[in-house]
Amino acid sequence: MSQEAERDGVAALAGAAGPGGAVPEVGVAASSAAAGAPPLLASRLAPAALPEPALVRPRLLERLDRGVAGPVTLVCAPAGWGKTTLLASWARAGGEPSPAWVAVEEGDTGQRLWSYLAAALRDAAEGVPDEGPRPPVPDIPPRPDQLELLAAALAARDRPVRLVLDDLHRIHDPAALAGLEFLLRHTEGRLRLVAGARTDPPLALHRWRLAGELTEIGPDELAFTDDEVADLLVAHGVPLPAAAVPRLRERTGGWPAGLRFAALALRGQADPARGVERFGGDRSDVAAYLRDEVLAPLDPDAREVLRHSAVAAAVCADLADAVTGRADAGQLLADLARTGGFLQHDGGTLPWYRCHPLLADLLRDELGRLPAEELRDLHLRAAGWYAGNGRPAEALRHALAAGEWNRATELLIDGWPELAPYERDGPAGPPPPEPPPDALRRDPELALACAAERAYAGDVDRAGHHLRRAAEQAGGLPAPRRDRFHRLATALELTLARLTGDHAEVRRAAARLLATRTAIGPGDDPRAGGGEDADTQAVAGTALGLVALAEGEFPAAAERFAEARIAARRAGRSRTELVDASRSALLDAARGGLRAAERTAREALDTPACQGWSSRLDCGYAYLALALVACHRDEPAEAAANLALAGPATAEPGAAALAALCRAELLAADGRTAAALRAVADARPGVPGREPAAWLTAAEAQLRAGIGDVDTTRVLVTDALRGCDAGSAEAAALEVALARVELRAGDSRAAGQALPDWAGPAAQSWPLPVRLAAGLLDALLARDGGDERRAGRLLEQVLDLAGPEGYRRVFTHAEPGVRDLLAAHLDSGTAHWATVSELVRGVDERRADESAERPGGPERALNEPLTERELTILRYLQSILSNVEIASELSLSVNTVKTHVRNIYRKLDATRRREAVQRARELRLI
């Protein structure tokens, strides 16, 4: 269809105004208008002006470029997240023809929206966005026949029309939105909508989401990265040291408006780094923006729940109900969190919610202005809920804030093992008010409670001050209380030593704590003091395990955590047990006990203690363990998903090396060898412990050998071996790597000489992956040497070791000759026939996948490509929907869907639905 015909379609839409309904030229203001027809403003039909200084964000512009390949792109976030700026930047940089633009305003009716839509689409049809007189536009909603004519005109275009609707959340007229949906469904993909909104618009987004045709950009993507924060500060002329940039991003949550406020506040300051620490949501300009743009539009009930819930750093539904006294607080929070941005949830089954840092500042400031009794009641409610739900640290903080001194002391005495901080949950906020001096004199354990609260918050200096004051007051305590005080004080000394990183003092304090255990005399009940003894064993053992893990001494750490976990379970300390279980799972996975690692990790993740942000690190260790398990079992998608969930654990000492190994394996399997090498190389400097260092060196050697850098690799491994004890586990890992290098170089004899004795007594203490790799190489070398019988015997031993744990990757990603070794083993007879058959098939599938990625591979095997509509229906074929239901979802006739399905089957050479889907996946069409 010609452009003239298309303009006729828009003109027909315009004709709805009736004869004589002309609208004048549109400028900043219209000079005249037809009777009853308000003028159209040119400013609403052009991209918004960009703020100065403007910052280009290529990653988001590219995301929009990819998104407009589909029918709908939604940029959805609350106020100040840069939606309009991003859309305007993209529209101005999008080349020719420019997208049609409509800025929706508050109070726009459906009539008014369609007036602007018709004008914008006419401009797009003419290719002249802002010049010349405009044809008449309607001031009433178009009739169905006019919509059909416009849809047909758009569908006939050679190139799609891109339409930007900014602030679409302001439209509430169902008829107007239904008309927009009609155009999107019936323009054969030639209308591409890009919408900006504060909340999900009432469009049928699920249809496009299910079809894979909806691109969504939310607060997580709109948030500034560290690099973008640095660029913004440079643009504003703020000389902030690089080390302070992540802190500013953390303080602002990456919120674009907050960062611009910060840049203006820091500009000209003598010490911008100090200014970052002082910058908060209680600043007058930031607070005014948050009140007007974020809090004011909320329902009064939602505002009340947010304000009262801010008494806690994070809340779940039950806690919010308890604090606010409302039964619907949890539901209100869930509704607020749906769009993200200013209220985030942790994604758990029973989610915990946390306010954006700057909004939390403002809400805490407003809490501080409440009457003292009302604020005290909120703290008491929070303390009661936390105490009843196994969270003594948070209960202690709120009891102190409420001035409940006796309750605070009781919480310390009853729950001291769970008061040890194992991770930082962000800034803890200001300390609660200190008890009066006479209360501290009467009860030195109250001062210990204050010390424990500050230690849990990471405030080492203040905690030490309270601990010293408590010791000064404890001299007059009677013997039983004095012994208890000594145990509690020693536990705090252990905590402070761990927080300061003094490993030697941790060991000394742990020994002192263990020495406080109850001595059982003649005739004493051995159960007397058993709970306290289990507590001391759990706390001391956990601290010693954390030190060993941080030092890279994995076997010692595993032993400590195993003992501490048993003690924690006996004492009923669920949080301490979670710490021990999550680390034990990771160490099991590192040593090769995949079944034990998986079982322990899942047990850890299923515990109630593994809920909310306060357990992210502990849960992260469990997810990292599952990532390693999945990696060894050659389940890359599962491994990548769990690695992403591991979050902060991947940066912890000891765990970082294991995360790097897992990440490198996944990158290498994806053909990104250079990125895999960077992941390993970045983790090597300063890695604690000889064994993790050896694993990283061995991984780097294998990657370098794989790209032919044999000489450098040989030197790398040989140098590393000089620092290892003969027969040690770290030496074995390096010797296996060296044997692989020599085999790559074609020197089987040198490979055999380098290979360690993987079947000897010393090998029993090696990690299982090292033993399996060594045994597989031994079998391969035997076969290359012509000893088929020995090769089969060795391979069977390897399979005996690998089978119970479910290892696959060591076979499917091994040296090229391993596939033929496995295939020959099928013919010679094996007790693992099903496993070997599956492994051979796995190797063949991987090779097929690799060939598919080369030019001319399977993705180009279709003689006749699928159309866009056929690809859409193909995505639906993956679901359980019938043809009738697919037709309903896409607003097509059933016969049309059947015709498309027949074409899909023909082009994919398939005879049934499942076969077509399988073929499409092989071709990477879905």
N, C-alpha and C positions, 0 to 999 in steps of 0.2 A: 504494500500500500504506500502511496506517495505521501510526502509530508503535508501536501494540500489536503489529502483525504483525512489525515490524522487531525489536522487543524479543524476540519469539519466536525470530527467527533467531539472535540473540545467546544467548538462553537455550538453544537447541539446542546451540550451541557449548559453553556452560557445562555442559550435561548430559553431556558426555564424561567428566566426573569420576565419573559413576555415582551411584546413589541414596545419599543421606546424605552426599554429598561437599561439604557446605556450607562456605563460608569465612566467617569472621566479618567484622564491620564493620572497615574499615581506618582506622586513625588513624596517629599517629606510631608506634605499635606496636600490634599486634593483641592483644586480651586473651585470645583463645582461638582455636583452629584445629581443623579436622577432622583426624582421624588421618592423618598423612602429608602433609598439605597445608600448606606454610609460609604465613605471613601475607603479605599484600600491603601495601607501605608507601605511605601517602598522598603522601609527599614525592616518590615516583617517578611519580606520576600527576598532578602539578601542575607548571607552569612553574617553573624554577629562580629563586631569589631574585636580583635584579639587584645588581651591585656598587655601592657608594656611593663617590663620587657617580656617579649613572647619567647616561649621555649618550645622548640620542636621536639616531639617525642616519637621517633621513627617506629619504635616497636608497636605503638598503638595505631599509628597511621597504616602500617602494614597489616595490622589486624583488621582494620576497617576495609582495606583493599581486598583482603581475602573474604571478608564477610559479604561484600556486595556481589560476590559470585552467586549467592543464594538470595532468596526472596526477602528475608527479614533480618536486619541487624539491630539489636536492642542494646543501647548504652543506658544502663539503669543503676542509679546510685542516689543517695540523698544530696542535700544542698552542699555546694562547695567542692564537689569531687571532680570538677573540671569537665563536665559533660559538654556544655555548650562550647567551651574553648576547644575541646578536641574535635567536635564536629565542624566547627567553623574553620579550624586549621586544616582539616582534611578536605573540606569543600573548596577552600581556596587553593589547595595544592593538588587538587584532583585532576587537573588538565581539562581538555575540552571533550565533549561539552560539559559545562559545569552542572552539578546536580541542582535540581529544583529545591528550593528552601522555603519552609513555612515555619515561622516562630509562633507558637500557640500562646495566647495570653489568658490570664485568669478572667473568667466570665464569658469566654467565647462560647457561643452556641453552636449547634450543628450547622445552622445556616451560615454563620460567619466562617466556620472552618471550611465549608465547601466553597465559599467565595474565594478564599485564599488558595485552596487546593486547585480550583479551576484555573486561576490566574497563573499559579506556579507551573502547572502541567502544560498550559498553553505556551509559556515561555520556553519550557524544555522542548516542546514540539517545534517552536520556531527557531530555537538556538540563539535567541537574543534575550538574555535574562532580565535586563533592567532598562532597556531603551525603547522609545517609541510608544504610540498609543496602544492601548489594550482593547481587545474585543470585549463585548459585554460579558459580565460574569453573573452567576445567579446569587440571589440573596435568600433563596429558599432551598431546602434539600432537593437534589435531583431525583427525577422519577426513575424507576427501574429500567425503562427502555433507553433513557439517556445514559445510564451507567453502562448498559450493555454496549451501546455504540462507542462509548469512550474505551471500554475494555477491549473491544474488537480493534479499535484504532491503535491502542498501545501494543496489542498482541502482534500486530502486523509490522511493527517497527523492526528495522534491521539491527538496531542497537538498543539495549535496555535503557529505560529512563530511571535515573536515580533520584529518589525523593527523600529529603531530610525533613523530618518533623521534630522540631525541638520543643521540649516541655509537653510531650503528648499527655502526661498525667493530668493536665488541666482540662482535658475534654472528658465530659461525663455523659454526653448524649449517646445512648446506645445506637440510635439510628445512624449517626455520623460514623461511628466506628464500624457498624455493620457494612456500610457502603465502602469503607476503606478495605475491609476484609474481602468484599466481593471483588474489588479490583485486583487485589493480590492473588485471588484464586483463579481469575479468569483472564489474565493477561499473558498466559503462557510463559511466565517467567520474565516478561519484558518490563515489569515494574519492580524496582528494587527499593524497598523501604528501609531507611536508616532512621531510627527513632531514639530520641533522648528523653528520659523520664525519671522521676524520683521514685516511682513505684511501678510494678508490672502493670501495663495497660490491660484493660479488659478485652484483649484480643485472644483468639484461640491459639495461644503460643504453643500449646501441647502438640498441635498438629505438626507444626514446623520442627519442633524439638524432636518428636518421634521420627520424622523423616530425615533428620540430620541436616535440616535446611535453616536452622536458627543459629545465628551467631550472637552470643551474649557477652557483653563486657560489663563487669561489675566493679565494686570498690576494690577488690583484691588486685585487679589489673590496673585500675586507675590510680592506685596508690603509687607514689613516687618511689623509685629505687634509690639506693645510695648514690649511684652515678648521676641520676636525674636531680637529686637534691643538690649535689655538688655543682651541677651545671646551673641550676636556678640561683644558687648563692653567688656564683661568679657573675651571672647576668645582673644581679642586684648590687654587685660590688661589695659583697660581704666576705672578708678574708678569714673564713672559719678554718681552723686546722683540720686536716683530713681525718684525724683520729676522732674528731667530735661530730663528723657528719652522720655516722650511724646512730649516735645518741640523739641527734636532732630528728632523724627519721623515726626513731623509736618514740620520742616524746610526742611527735605530731601524728604518729600512725601512718605517715606518708600522705596525709590528707592535703590535697593541693592548696585549698584556701588557708589552712593552718600554716603551711610552709610559707606562703606569701606573707601572712601576718608576721611570722617569725623573721623572715628576711628583712621586712621593714623595721622590726624592733631591733634587730642585731646590727643594722647598718649604722656605722659611725660609732659603735661601742668600742671602747679601748680593749676589752677582753671578751670577744664574742663567745668563746668556749664557756666562760662562766655564765654568760647571758643565756646560753642554751639550757643550763640547769635551772635558771630562774623563770624561763618561759613556760607558761602554763595556760590552761583554759580559764583561769580566774582573772586574767588580764582584761581590762575593761573592753578593748576592741573585740577580742576573741569572744568574751562572755556575751557581749551584745549580739554578735552574729549568731552564736549558738542559741541564745534565747529566742531571737526573732525567726531564724530560719529552720532550726531543728526542733526546739521544744514547743514553740507557740503553735505550729500546725497540728500538734498531737492532740488526741482526745484527752480531756482533763484526767480521766482515770489512768491512762497510760503515763502521763506526766507524773502523777502521784506515785505510781509503782516504781518508775525510774528513780525518782528522788529518794524514796525510802529504801529501795534496794541498794542504793549507793553506799549504805552503811557498811557493806561488805565489798571486797575487791571483785568478787565474782559470785553469782548466785545461780542455783538451780530452781526449778519450779517450786519444790517443797520449801526451800529456804525463803524464796520470795513470798510465798503464802504466809509463812510463819512471821516474817518481819513486818509485812504490810497488814496482816490480819484479813486479807482478801482470799477468797477461794479461786479467783480467776487471774491472779497475778502471773502465774506461769504461762497461761494462754496469751495474756497481753504481751509478755516478753517475747514469746515465740512469734507473734505477729510483727513486733517491732524488729526482730532480728531477721525477718525474711529477706529484706533488701540489703542487710549487712550495713557496712559503713560505720555507723555509730553504736551499734550493739551487735556484738559478734557472739557466736556460739561455737563450742568446741567440736561439734559434729557427733557427739556421743548419742547413744540410745536414749539416755536421760540427760539432755544437754545442760551444760553450764553456760551462763551468759556473762559477758563482761563488756563494760562501756569503753568506748574510744578514750584514750588517755586524756585528751583535752576536755571532753565532755565529763569524764570522771572528776577532773579537777573542779569544774564548775559545780557539779552536783555536790561534791564534798564541801565546797565553800557555802553552798546554800544550806546543807545539813548543819553546818556550824552555826547558822543563824537561828536554828530552831530553839524553842524554849528548852532549858537544861533537862527538865523532867521528860519531855518528849524524846529528846535525843538519847537519854539514859535508857528509856524503855525500848528503843530500837536496838541498842547494844545488848540489853538483857535478852531480848527475843532471839537475837543472832547467837549469843553465847549459849542459850538453852538448846537451840537447834544443833549447833556444831557439837556440843557435848553429847547429845543424844545420838549423833550419827558418826561417832568415832573420829572426830577431827579436833583433838584437844588443843592443838596449836592455835587454830582460829578462835576456839572457845576461850582460850586464855586471853587472847588479845582483846576480845570484846568484854570479858569480865573485868579486866583492868580498866578499859575505857568507861565502863559503867560504875567504877568505884566499888565493885564487889570484891573486897580484899580476901575475905575468907574463902570465897568460891575460887578465886585465882590460885590460892595456895593449895586447895584441894585438887584442882586440875593438874597442878604441877606434880603433886605426890602420886596421884593415881595414873597420870599419863605421861610421865617424864620420858619413857623410851620413844614415844611417838613425837616428841618435841624436837628431836634432832633434825636440822634442816638438811635435806639431801638435794634440793634444787632451789633456785631462786625463782619465785613467781612474779618477777617484775618488781618495781618499787612498792614497798609495803605501806607507803604513806607515813604520815607523822606518827611518832610514838604516842601511846596513850599517856594520859597525865600520870605523873608519879604519885605513889601513895604518900601520905603525910609522914614526917619523920617518926612520930610516936607509933604509928602502925608498923613501921619497919623495925623499930626497937623491940616492940612486943613480939614480932614474928620475923626472924631473919630469913625464913623460907619464903616470905613474901618478896624479899629482895631477890632471891633466887628465881622466883617466878618472873620478875621484871627482867632479869638477865636472860632467862630462857626465851621470853618473848622477843627481846632485841636480837638474840642470836638467831632465832628462826627468821627474823627479818633481814639478816645479813649485816646488822649494825654491830660489828665486832668491838669497836671502841666503847660504845655505850654498854654493851653486854659485859665487858670486862670491868667497867666501873661498878655496875650493880653487883657483880660477883665479889669484888673486893669489899664492898660495903657489907654484903651479907656475911663474909668471913669475919669481919670486925665485930659483928653483933652476935656471933654464934657461940662465943666462949661459955656462956652461962646455960646452955641448953642441957637438959638431963640426958643421961647416957643413951637411952633408946632413940631419942630424937637427934642426938648428936651423931649417932651412927648413920641414921637416915640422911641427915644433912650432909655428911661426908660423902655418901654415895651420890647424892644429887649434885653436889658441887664438883665432884670428880667427873661426872658425866658431862657437865657443862665445860669443864676444862678440856675434855676430849673433843667436844664440838668446836670450841674456839681454836684448838690446834688444827683441826681439819679445815676450818674456814680460812685460816691463814696459810695453809699449805705446808705446815711444819710436820713432815712425815715422821721424823724422829720423835717429836713430842707426842704425836698421835700414838705411836707404839708404847711410849712410856705411860701415857695417860690410860691407854687401854689396859696395860698391866696393873695399874693402880685400881682401876675400876673392877677388874676381875678379882683383885685381892679383897674387895669389900663383900664378896659372897659369904653367905652364912656358913659358919663352921658347924658341922653336926657332931655333937658330943655323945658320950655313952648314954643310951636310954632315950635320946631325942628321936622324935618322929622324923624320918628322913624327908617327909613331905613339907615339913615346916620351912618356910622361907623359899620353897621351891620356885614360886612364881617370881620372886625378886631375883633369884639366881638365874632363871631363864632370861629375865630382862637384861641383866648385866652381860650374859653371854651373847645375847642377840645384838645389843648395842656395841659392845666391844668388838665382836666378830665382824659386824657389818663395817665398822670403821677400818679395821685392819684389811678387810677385803677390798674396800674402796682405795686404800693406799696401794695395795698390791696391783690392782687393776690400773691405776694411774701410772704406776711404774712399769707396766708391761709385763709383769710377772704373772702370767695367766694361770699356770697350775696352782700356785700358791693362792691366788685370788679365788679360784674355783673351790678350793678346799675351805677357805674361810667363809665364803658365802653359803656353801652347803651346810656347814655347822651352824651358822647364824640363822639360816632359814628354819632349821629344825627347832632351834631355841625360840625364835619369834613365834612360830606356830604354837609351841607349847605354852607360851605366855599369852597368846591371843592378841599379838600386836600385828594387825593386818598391814599397816603401812610399812613397817620394817620388813615384814615378810615379802611385800611387793618389791621393795628395793633389792632384797637378796634374790628373789626368784627371777626378776628381769635380768639381772647381771649373770646369774647362773645359766639362764637360757642362752645368752649371748656367748658365754664361754663354752658351753656344750657345743654350740654350733661351730665355734672356731676350732674346737678340737675334733670335730667330725661326728659327734653324737647327734645326728639329725632328729631322730625320733624323740629322744629326751629333750632336746632343745625345743622342738615344736610343742610337745606336751606342756613343758614348763612355761613357755611363752604364752600359750593360750590360757593356761590357768591364771597367769599373772593378769592378762588382759580382761579376764572374766571377773576379777575380784572387784568388790565395790570401791576399794581404795583407788582403783585405776579409773577415776572419773574426774573430769574438770581439769583446769589448767595447772593446778598444783601437782599433778602427777604426769605432766607431759614428758618429763625426762625419763621417769621410770618406765612409762609405757613405751617411750621411744626405744629403750634398750630391747624390750620384747619384740617390737616391730623389726628392729635391726636383726635380731636373731632369726625371725621368720624370713627376712630378706635373704640371709645367708643360706638358710635351708632351701628356699625356692631356687636360689642360684645353683646350688649343688645338684638339685633335681632337674635342672634345665627347664625351669618355668620362668622365663624372663619377664613376662607381664606381671606375674605375682610378685617376683622379686622387686621390680621397679616400684610397684604400688606400695609395698611394705617399706622400701627404702625411703620413699617420700614421706610416709607416716612417721618414720624414725625421728625426723626433725632435729631437735637440739642434741640428741644422743650422738649424732654423727660427728659432732665437733668436740666431744669429750675426750680427754686423754685416754689412750688405750682403745677406746671404741672407734676413734677416728681412723685408725689404720685399717680396721676391719671394714668400715664403711667405704673407704677408698678402694679396697680390694673388690668389694661387691660392685661398686660403681664402674670400676675399670673392666670387670668381666662383662657387664652389660653393654658398655660402650664398644668393647672389642667385638662382641657378638653382633653388634649392629653395624660393623664395618668401620667404626670410627676409632681407628688405632691411635691416631695422634691425640685425640681427646682422652683416650684411656691412658696413654703414657703421661699426659699432663696430670691426670687424677692421681696416679701413683707417685709421680715426681713431687707433686705438691705436698703429699703426705709424708714423704721420707724424712725431710729435715726435722730433727728434734723428736722423732718418734721414740717413745719410751720402750725399753726392753729389747733384748737381742732377738727374741723370737719374732715379734711383729716386724722388726726391721728386716729380718731375713725373708719373711713372706713378701714384703714389698719389693725387695731386691729381686727375688725369684719371679714375681709377677712382671716386673719391668724387663727382666731378661727374656722371659717368654715372648713378650710383646715385641721387643727389639729383634729377637731371632726371627719372629714371624714376618718381619719386613726386610729380612736379609742382612741386618746389621750384626753379623756373627762375631766379627773380631772385637768390636766394642763390648758386646755382650759377654764374651769370654773373659775379658779383662775385668768387667764389672763384677762378675760372679767370683772369679778367682781372688780378687782383692777382698771381697766380703768374707770369703772362707777363711782367710788368714786370722780373722778375729774370733773364730768359733772353736769350741772344744770338739775334738774328734768324737763321733758317735752321738752328739747332741741332736736334739730335734731341729734346732736352727741350721746346723750343718747339713742334716739330711735334706731339708727343703732346698738349700742351695746346691747340693750335689745332684739332686734330681733336675734342677734347672740347668746345671752344667751339662748333664747327660743329654738333655733335650737340645741344647745348643750344638753339641758335637754331632748328634744325629741329624740335625738340620744341615750341618756342614758336610754330611755324607761320610763321616768317620765313625762307623759302628763300633770299631775296636775301642776308640777313645771314649765313646759313650758308655760302653760296658765297663770300662775302668772307672769312670766317674760315678757310676750308679752305686748308691749305698746298699747295704745288706738289709733289705726291707722285711725279710722273714726271720731275722735273728732276734735274740732276746731283747736287745737294746731298742729295737723298733717298736716294741709293745707300748712305749711311752710317747711315740711320735703321734702327731695329729693324723687322723685316719686319711684325710685327703692326700697327705704326703706319701703314706704307705701305698695307697691305691695307685697314685701316679707312678711311683717307683715300680710296683709290680707290673703295671701295664707296659711300661717301657721295657722291663726285663723280658716279658713275653714277646713283645715285638722284636727285640733284638735276637731272641732265640729263634723266632721264625725266619728272620732275615738271614740267620746263620745256618738255616737248613734243618734245625732240630724241631720238627713239627710236634713231636710227642711232648717235649719239654715245654714248648710254647703253649700247648693246650692245657698241660697240667698247671702251669703258672697262671694262665688266664682263669681257670676254674677257681684257683685260690683267691684271685682278685674278686671274682664274682661272689664267692662265699662271704667276703668281707663287705662288699658294696651292697649286696642284695637286701639285708635286713634294714639298712638305713635309707634305701631308695635312691642311691646315687645314680645319676645319668650323665651329667655334664662331663665328668672325667673321661667318659667313653665317646660321647657325641661330639666333643670339641677337642679330641686328641689328635695325635699325629695322623697323617693321611693313611698310613698302612693299617691303622686299627680297625677300620671298617672291614677290610678283607680278612683280618685276623678273626673278627667276630663271626663273619659269614662262614669261614672255614670251620669254626668251632661248632656251628649248628650241624654241620655234616658229620663231625667226628663224635658227636654225642655230648650232652651236658645236662646237669641237673637243673639248669637255669634256662631251659629252651625258650620259654615264653619271654623272659627278660631279654635274652640275647636277640631274639627275633625283633622285639620292639626297639632295641638299641640300633640294630642295622637299619630298620625303617626310619628311625629318628635321624641317623646320619644322612640317609638318602633324601629325606625331606629338607634337611638343612642345606644340602648341596643344591637341591632344586630351588629353594628360596634364594640362595646366592646367585644362581644363574638367572633367576627371574629379575634380579635387580640390574643385570647388565643390559646394555642396549640390544634391542631385538629379542628380549626375553618374553616370558609368557604374557606380560601385561599388554603386549602388542599383538597377541595371537588372534584377536577378533578380526574377522574379515570385514564385518560391518559393525561400527561402534553403536553403542546404545545412545538413544536420545536422552535429553534432560528428564523428560517425563518418565521414560522407562527406567532411568536410574532412580528416580524418586520411588516408583512402585517397587523396584527391586529392593530398596531398603525396607519397605513395608513387608515384603515377603519373608524377611527374617523373623517377623513377629508371628503371633498366633492368629492374627486377624484374617477373616475370610475375605474373599473378593468383594462381597457385598459391603463388609465393614470398611475395607480400603476405599471403595467407591464413595462411601459416606464421608470418610475423613477428608478425601480430596475433592469432594463435591463434583464427582464425575458419575456418569452412568455405569452400571455394572457391565454392560456390553463393551464400553470403552476400556474399562480395566481389563476385561478378558482378552481383548485384542492386544493390548500392551503386554499382557502376560505371555500370550502365544508368541509375540515377537521376541520377548526376552528368552523364552525357551529355545526358539530357533537360533538366535544369535549366539547363545551360550552352549548350543549343542546339548541341551538337557531335555529330559522327558517328564520330570516332575519337579515340584517346588524345592525339596531338600537338595536335589542334585544341582539345581540352578544356583541356589545360595552357596553351596560348596564351591562350585566352579567360579562364582563371582569373587569369593574370598581368595581363591588361589590366584585370580587375576588382579587382586587388590582393588576391585571395584567398590567393595563395601568393607 
